[in-house]
Amino acid sequence: MKELAKRMFRIVAEAESKAHGLPIDQVHFHEVGAIDSIVDIIGVAVCLDNLGIDNVVVSPLAEGSGYVRCQHGVIPVPVPATANIAQAHGLTLRLTDNDGEMVTPTGAAIAAAVKTMDRLPASCRIVKTGMGAGKKDFKQANVLRAMILEIEESAGDQMWVMESNIDDCTGEMLGFAMEMILAAGAADVWATPIFMKKNRPAYMLSVLCREDKLEELETLMLTQTTTIGVRRYPVSRTIMDRRNETVSTRFGDARVKVCGYKGKQYFYPEYESVKTICREHGVDFRTAYDEIRRKAEEAR
């Protein structure tokens, strides 16, 4: 909680430092240093910790127009600190014709500090909803809504595919990039031989991942290979229920993946366990594989 609250204040301080052209240790919190702003920041940090929130989606923030008066005088909307925070942390502002400030530096800092995703999941269940009204009167309802959403890990699963055609990358570089992408959390990564313009032999690098991994993995594709562009599109997949178990065999313990679909179970020995048995006991791959699967079936 303390670290999250400190991050929010640090975001404001960095924005005010840029706006005033002063070192960060010389920044003076005016409105942001008021008791209500401190309570807002600490309250959000405590709330997120108590609720055990893993990811936060921040939709585009509706901002007003015109001017607002502060301790520095009359300044345009969005105020410099808010604009700096939005620019530095990738917040999307949706400008409206409402006269006045709708996104404060405190609110922008909270959004920037807690945001982990830009888009809502394709499907979810609403667990709880909270709403709060501001004091100003606008044409639209001056209301902020927060929802706790639960994503169901069911047979229907929303994923994304990113692709890039590459004709000037060495095999060593491509292999290293694929290792890094997998280690960073991709569900899968593969390279398909293709022919590009001028009949150049090339590879199409494909990455399967969840939406919250798009930016990180796209960065790896752009920086760890020679590609200059990445395309992406959403896909749906059907997956079996799965869990990993350990079974005892005559060769020792081994790992097996147990999958279920429409009331039937399937058993897939883990490759590393099969490889270890083959090397340590001098048996062939089929013997080790069948032994692990048989023991898993008997354990049912």
C-alpha positions as CSV (number, residue, x, y, z in Angstrom):
1,M,0.0,0.0,0.0
2,K,2.8,2.4,0.9
3,E,4.7,1.7,-2.3
4,L,1.6,2.3,-4.5
5,A,0.8,5.5,-2.7
6,K,4.4,6.7,-3.0
7,R,4.3,5.9,-6.7
8,M,1.2,8.1,-7.2
9,F,2.8,11.0,-5.4
10,R,6.0,10.5,-7.4
11,I,4.0,10.6,-10.7
12,V,2.5,13.9,-9.6
13,A,5.9,15.3,-8.6
14,E,7.5,14.3,-11.9
15,A,4.7,16.0,-13.8
16,E,4.9,19.2,-11.7
17,S,8.7,19.2,-12.0
18,K,8.3,19.2,-15.8
19,A,5.6,21.9,-15.7
20,H,7.7,24.3,-13.5
21,G,11.1,23.4,-14.9
22,L,12.3,22.6,-11.4
23,P,14.2,19.6,-9.8
24,I,11.8,17.1,-8.3
25,D,12.9,17.8,-4.8
26,Q,11.9,21.5,-5.2
27,V,8.4,20.8,-6.3
28,H,5.7,22.2,-4.0
29,F,2.3,20.4,-3.9
30,H,-0.4,23.0,-4.0
31,E,-3.9,21.5,-4.5
32,V,-2.4,18.0,-4.6
33,G,-1.0,18.5,-1.1
34,A,-4.4,19.2,0.3
35,I,-5.9,16.7,2.8
36,D,-8.6,15.5,0.4
37,S,-6.0,14.7,-2.2
38,I,-3.9,12.8,0.3
39,V,-7.0,10.9,1.4
40,D,-7.8,10.0,-2.2
41,I,-4.4,8.6,-2.9
42,I,-4.0,6.7,0.4
43,G,-7.6,5.4,0.1
44,V,-7.1,4.0,-3.3
45,A,-3.9,2.2,-2.3
46,V,-5.6,0.7,0.8
47,C,-8.7,-0.3,-1.2
48,L,-6.9,-2.0,-4.0
49,D,-4.8,-4.0,-1.5
50,N,-7.8,-5.0,0.6
51,L,-9.7,-6.1,-2.5
52,G,-6.7,-8.1,-3.9
53,I,-7.0,-6.5,-7.3
54,D,-4.6,-8.1,-9.9
55,N,-5.3,-6.0,-13.0
56,V,-6.9,-2.6,-13.5
57,V,-8.4,-1.4,-16.8
58,V,-8.5,2.4,-17.3
59,S,-10.9,3.5,-20.0
60,P,-10.4,6.8,-21.8
61,L,-10.8,9.7,-19.3
62,A,-13.4,12.3,-20.1
63,E,-11.8,15.8,-19.8
64,G,-13.4,19.2,-20.1
65,S,-12.3,22.3,-21.8
66,G,-11.8,26.0,-21.1
67,Y,-9.8,27.3,-18.2
68,V,-9.5,26.7,-14.5
69,R,-8.2,28.9,-11.7
70,C,-5.5,27.7,-9.3
71,Q,-2.8,29.2,-7.1
72,H,-0.8,30.0,-10.2
73,G,-3.7,31.9,-11.7
74,V,-5.9,31.0,-14.7
75,I,-4.5,28.0,-16.8
76,P,-6.0,26.0,-19.7
77,V,-7.6,22.6,-19.4
78,P,-6.2,20.0,-19.2
79,V,-3.8,21.6,-16.7
80,P,-0.1,21.2,-17.3
81,A,0.4,18.5,-14.6
82,T,-2.5,16.4,-15.9
83,A,-1.3,16.7,-19.5
84,N,2.2,15.7,-18.5
85,I,0.9,12.6,-16.6
86,A,-1.3,11.6,-19.6
87,Q,1.7,12.0,-22.0
88,A,4.2,10.2,-19.8
89,H,2.0,7.2,-18.9
90,G,-0.1,6.7,-22.0
91,L,-3.4,7.7,-20.6
92,T,-6.1,8.4,-23.2
93,L,-8.1,11.7,-22.7
94,R,-11.5,12.0,-24.4
95,L,-12.0,15.7,-24.7
96,T,-15.6,17.1,-24.2
97,D,-17.2,20.5,-24.5
98,N,-17.9,20.6,-20.8
99,D,-16.6,23.9,-19.3
100,G,-14.0,23.1,-16.6
101,E,-11.6,20.5,-15.3
102,M,-12.8,16.9,-15.2
103,V,-9.5,15.1,-14.8
104,T,-7.3,16.5,-11.9
105,P,-3.6,15.7,-11.5
106,T,-4.5,13.5,-8.5
107,G,-7.0,11.5,-10.6
108,A,-4.6,11.2,-13.5
109,A,-1.8,10.0,-11.2
110,I,-4.0,7.4,-9.6
111,A,-5.1,6.1,-13.0
112,A,-1.5,6.1,-14.3
113,A,-0.2,4.2,-11.2
114,V,-2.8,1.5,-11.1
115,K,-3.4,0.9,-14.8
116,T,-2.3,-2.5,-16.2
117,M,-4.6,-2.8,-19.2
118,D,-6.2,-0.5,-21.7
119,R,-9.2,-2.6,-22.8
120,L,-11.9,-4.5,-21.0
121,P,-11.9,-8.3,-21.5
122,A,-14.1,-9.7,-24.3
123,S,-16.3,-11.4,-21.7
124,C,-16.5,-11.1,-18.0
125,R,-18.8,-11.3,-14.9
126,I,-19.6,-8.1,-12.9
127,V,-18.9,-8.9,-9.2
128,K,-19.5,-5.5,-7.7
129,T,-20.0,-1.9,-8.9
130,G,-19.1,1.3,-7.1
131,M,-20.1,4.9,-8.2
132,G,-19.2,8.3,-6.9
133,A,-20.5,11.7,-8.0
134,G,-18.4,14.9,-8.2
135,K,-19.4,18.3,-6.9
136,K,-19.5,20.1,-10.2
137,D,-22.5,20.2,-12.5
138,F,-21.9,19.3,-16.2
139,K,-24.3,18.5,-19.0
140,Q,-23.5,14.8,-18.5
141,A,-23.7,13.1,-15.2
142,N,-20.5,13.9,-13.3
143,V,-20.0,10.3,-12.1
144,L,-17.1,7.9,-11.8
145,R,-17.8,4.2,-11.9
146,A,-15.5,1.4,-10.9
147,M,-16.4,-2.3,-11.4
148,I,-14.8,-5.5,-10.1
149,L,-14.8,-7.9,-12.9
150,E,-14.2,-11.7,-13.0
151,I,-12.8,-13.3,-16.1
152,E,-14.1,-16.8,-16.4
153,E,-11.4,-19.3,-17.5
154,S,-13.7,-21.5,-19.6
155,A,-13.7,-23.3,-22.9
156,G,-14.0,-20.0,-24.7
157,D,-10.7,-18.1,-24.3
158,Q,-9.9,-14.7,-25.9
159,M,-6.3,-14.4,-27.1
160,W,-4.2,-12.3,-29.5
161,V,-1.9,-13.2,-32.3
162,M,1.0,-11.0,-33.4
163,E,2.8,-11.6,-36.6
164,S,5.8,-10.2,-38.5
165,N,7.3,-11.3,-41.8
166,I,11.1,-11.2,-41.5
167,D,13.6,-11.8,-44.4
168,D,16.8,-10.3,-43.0
169,C,17.2,-11.9,-39.6
170,T,19.8,-14.6,-38.8
171,G,18.7,-17.9,-37.3
172,E,20.6,-17.3,-34.1
173,M,18.9,-13.9,-33.6
174,L,15.4,-15.3,-34.4
175,G,15.9,-18.3,-32.0
176,F,17.1,-16.0,-29.2
177,A,14.1,-13.7,-29.7
178,M,11.7,-16.6,-29.5
179,E,13.3,-17.8,-26.3
180,M,12.9,-14.3,-24.8
181,I,9.3,-14.0,-25.9
182,L,8.4,-17.3,-24.3
183,A,10.1,-16.4,-21.1
184,A,8.2,-13.1,-21.0
185,G,4.9,-14.8,-20.8
186,A,3.7,-15.7,-24.4
187,A,1.4,-18.7,-24.6
188,D,3.2,-19.9,-27.7
189,V,5.6,-18.6,-30.3
190,W,6.5,-20.1,-33.7
191,A,8.3,-19.3,-36.9
192,T,6.9,-20.4,-40.3
193,P,9.0,-20.6,-43.5
194,I,7.6,-18.3,-46.2
195,F,8.6,-16.6,-49.4
196,M,8.4,-12.8,-49.6
197,K,8.8,-10.3,-52.4
198,K,11.6,-10.9,-54.9
199,N,11.3,-14.6,-53.9
200,R,13.2,-14.1,-50.7
201,P,13.1,-17.0,-48.3
202,A,11.9,-15.7,-44.9
203,Y,10.1,-16.5,-41.7
204,M,6.8,-15.4,-40.3
205,L,7.2,-14.9,-36.6
206,S,4.0,-15.6,-34.7
207,V,3.2,-15.0,-31.0
208,L,0.1,-16.1,-29.1
209,C,-0.6,-14.2,-25.9
210,R,-3.2,-12.5,-23.7
211,E,-4.1,-8.9,-24.1
212,D,-2.2,-7.7,-21.1
213,K,1.0,-9.0,-22.6
214,L,0.7,-7.3,-26.0
215,E,2.8,-4.3,-25.4
216,E,5.7,-6.1,-23.7
217,L,5.9,-8.9,-26.3
218,E,5.5,-6.5,-29.2
219,T,8.5,-4.6,-27.8
220,L,10.5,-7.7,-27.8
221,M,9.5,-8.5,-31.4
222,L,10.6,-5.0,-32.5
223,T,13.8,-4.8,-30.6
224,Q,15.1,-8.4,-30.7
225,T,14.6,-9.0,-34.4
226,T,15.2,-7.0,-37.5
227,T,11.5,-6.5,-38.2
228,I,10.1,-2.9,-38.6
229,G,6.5,-3.7,-38.1
230,V,4.1,-6.0,-36.2
231,R,0.4,-6.8,-37.1
232,R,-2.1,-8.1,-34.5
233,Y,-5.6,-9.6,-34.3
234,P,-7.8,-11.2,-31.7
235,V,-8.5,-14.9,-31.8
236,S,-10.7,-17.3,-29.8
237,R,-9.6,-20.7,-28.7
238,T,-11.1,-23.7,-27.0
239,I,-8.9,-25.2,-24.3
240,M,-9.3,-28.2,-22.1
241,D,-9.3,-28.0,-18.3
242,R,-5.7,-28.9,-17.2
243,R,-3.6,-29.5,-14.2
244,N,-0.1,-30.9,-13.6
245,E,0.4,-33.9,-11.4
246,T,3.3,-36.1,-10.2
247,V,3.1,-39.9,-10.5
248,S,5.3,-42.7,-9.2
249,T,6.8,-45.0,-11.8
250,R,9.3,-47.9,-11.7
251,F,11.8,-45.3,-13.0
252,G,11.0,-42.8,-10.3
253,D,8.6,-39.8,-10.1
254,A,7.5,-38.1,-13.3
255,R,5.3,-35.2,-14.2
256,V,2.1,-35.6,-16.3
257,K,-0.4,-33.1,-17.6
258,V,-4.0,-34.2,-16.9
259,C,-6.6,-32.6,-19.2
260,G,-10.4,-32.9,-19.2
261,Y,-13.0,-32.3,-21.9
262,K,-16.7,-33.2,-21.8
263,G,-16.3,-35.6,-19.0
264,K,-13.3,-37.5,-20.4
265,Q,-9.7,-37.3,-19.2
266,Y,-6.5,-37.3,-21.2
267,F,-3.0,-37.9,-19.9
268,Y,0.1,-36.3,-21.4
269,P,3.5,-37.0,-19.9
270,E,5.8,-34.0,-19.7
271,Y,8.6,-34.1,-22.1
272,E,11.3,-33.2,-19.6
273,S,10.3,-36.1,-17.4
274,V,10.4,-38.5,-20.3
275,K,13.8,-37.2,-21.4
276,T,15.2,-37.6,-17.9
277,I,14.0,-41.2,-17.6
278,C,15.4,-42.1,-21.0
279,R,18.9,-40.7,-20.1
280,E,19.1,-42.0,-16.6
281,H,17.7,-45.5,-17.2
282,G,18.7,-46.1,-20.8
283,V,15.2,-46.8,-22.0
284,D,13.6,-45.7,-25.3
285,F,11.2,-42.7,-25.4
286,R,8.1,-44.8,-26.1
287,T,8.7,-47.0,-23.1
288,A,9.2,-44.1,-20.7
289,Y,6.2,-42.2,-22.2
290,D,3.8,-45.2,-22.0
291,E,5.0,-46.0,-18.4
292,I,4.1,-42.5,-17.2
293,R,0.8,-42.4,-18.9
294,R,-0.2,-45.9,-17.6
295,K,0.6,-44.9,-14.0
296,A,-1.4,-41.7,-14.4
297,E,-4.4,-43.6,-15.7
298,E,-4.1,-46.2,-12.9
299,A,-4.1,-43.4,-10.3
300,R,-7.6,-42.4,-11.4
